[in-house]
Amino acid sequence: MSPDELSRALDVVRALADEASLLAIDAFRRGGTVHKKGAVDLLTETDLRVEALVRARLAEAFPEHDVIGEEGDDRATGERPIWFVDPIDGTTNFAHGHPLFSIALGLLVDGVPTLGVVAAPALGVTWSGALGLGASRCWRYAGGASPTLERVEACRVSSVATLADSLCATGFPYDRWTNDDDNTREHRAFLKRGQGVRRCGSAALDCCFVADGTYDVYWEQRLKPWDVCAGIALILAAGGRATSYAGEPADPRQGELVATNGLVHDEALAVLAQVRAR
C-alpha cells in the first residue's frame, strides 16, 4: 500500500475506532451477559456487538481486504491484506469493570504489521500509526459543560539503554491453570532485573505503552494475531523493535512477542533464552 493509501486507511479506521469506543463505553459497568470460553477466558455481549460493527465498516471501506476477528471463524483468502480485529482486548477487565481494555484494529500486508489503531475508551486515549507515517497518541477529556479537550502527540519509543533501568510489562496465557509453561519463571527473571513489571491485562495496550515510551520492554507468549497486530505496527512506526523470542521479525501469527525500544532488546532476548533453557 502506498503512503497515500495508508493515510486514507488511517483516517477511516480512526473514525471507526471512535464509533466502536462509544458502543463499548456505553455498555461499560452496566452489567450484561458474560459467557465463559474457557476457565479464565470470557466473552461479553459487547465483544459481539463491537465486532459486528467493525466487520461491517471494514468490509464496506476495504472490500479488497480480508477481515479476521477474535469472535469469528475466519480464514484469510490468498495474499490479500488482512485486518485483525480484537473488539474488546482485555475482556476480563471489561467484565469486572476495570478500565484497562481496548479496541484493536491492525492491518497485516505481506506478512508485515503495517497499520494499527488501538482505542482505550475508558481512558479517552487512541493510538494510531502506520509504517512510514509514524505513530501518535490522541487524548480526549470532556469536562462537563466545558469544551472537550484534545491533545495529539507524536509517539516515540523510550531512550532507556539498560534493562536495569527499564519498566517492563507482560501477560499470562489463558491455559495457565493447566500448562506449566505459564510465564511465571520469565516474570520472576525480569522482576529481578528491571525497575518493575506491569500486567495491565490487554496486550494491545501493552504494545501501545512501548510505542509511546511508557514501557521499555514487553514480552508475552501464546498470543493471538488480533491481540498484537495493531500494537506491533505502532511499535515499528514509533521506532521500536518487535521480534519472536528467537529474535526473528515479529509476525502476529507466531504467538509470541518481544517488543522494546530497540536499545534493550538483545538484553531482553538473552534473559528469555537463559530462563527458557533451564
Secondary structure, 3 states (H helix, E strand, C coil): CCHHHHHHHHHHHHHHHHHHHHHHHHHCCCCCCEEECCCCCEEEHHHHHHHHHHHHHHHHHCCCCEEEECCCCCCCCCCCCEEEEEEEECHHHHHCCCCCCEEEEEEEECCEEEEEEEEECCCCEEEEEECCCEEEEEEEECCCCCCCEEEEEEECCCCCCCHHHCEEEECCCCCCCCCCCCCHHHHHHHHHHCCEEECCCCHHHHHHHHHCCCCCEEEEECCCHHHHHHHHHHHHHCCCEEECCCCCECCCCCCEEEEECCCCHHHHHHHHHHHHHC
